[in-house]
Amino acid sequence: MGSTPDTMDQVPLPARWQRAGAIAGLFGAALLVTTLLLLCTLPAAGLPAQTLAVHLRGRYGVMVGAGYAGVLTAVALIPFAASLKTFVQGLDSRAQWRWTITLLSAAAAVSLILAGSSLLAAAAVLAAQSGDASAVSALFAGAKTCLTFALTPFGVVVLVNARTVSSSKTPVRWLIRVDLEIGVLALISSGATFIYSGWFGAGQPVVAVVGLLVALWVAAIALVMLEGEEAVRSG
């Protein structure tokens, strides 16, 4: 008898794919931390255009490194996001809804990281060529804004999958159990950029710390996948 769409939905994710997604998640988390740390060493986007262009001209290597790390982060997060289906299998409508929101939100986050990284690299090249200071400033501001806004869909991914591994025995289970708080912080911090441009500004310290928490959550979930833990499914 041929397989129907319903019976195919019940087939568990192959272990090798789950493992590949987990390893990609660990690499993605490490690369995300690297990107955030490099981004924090760059000046604030609110500086005068000419002053900012001079600063960035001397940080060409850091900007290109952050941009390339960002692209690699986005690529690594794709198989990780696909492997999150491990926690949302089944025919239950809520599980299917959660998986759809997870996949679309992860795609949005990856797109924003790619856009921000591309803008950052473009700003680095233009600054190194002593290009128009206003254009450099605009590209740089756009890069930091995109990378900051990536926290919004990341927060949705964390919130939608909150508590899915509540009984995990992994050493980082404490981090998984505070995923609700991490998701809320991600949503708030990305929106706070418009309220206070100092520490909460695009790519500034507070945003970077929240991004670090998201990266640790990704690593924690990846470790659970590697250990072969099964998510606790709620009706």
Secondary structure, DSSP 8 states (H G I E B T S, - for coil): ----HHHHHTS---HHHHHHHHHHHHHHHHHHHHHHHHHHTS--TTS-HHHHHHHHHTTHHHHHHHHHHHHHHHHHHHHHHHHGGGGS-SS-HHHHHHHHHHHHHHHHHHHHHHHHHHHHHHHHHHHHTT--HHHHHHHHHHHHHHHHHTHHHHHHHHHHTTTTTTT--STTHHHHTTHHHHHHHHHHHHHGGGT-SSTTSTTSHHHHHHHHHHHHHHHHHHHHHHTT-------
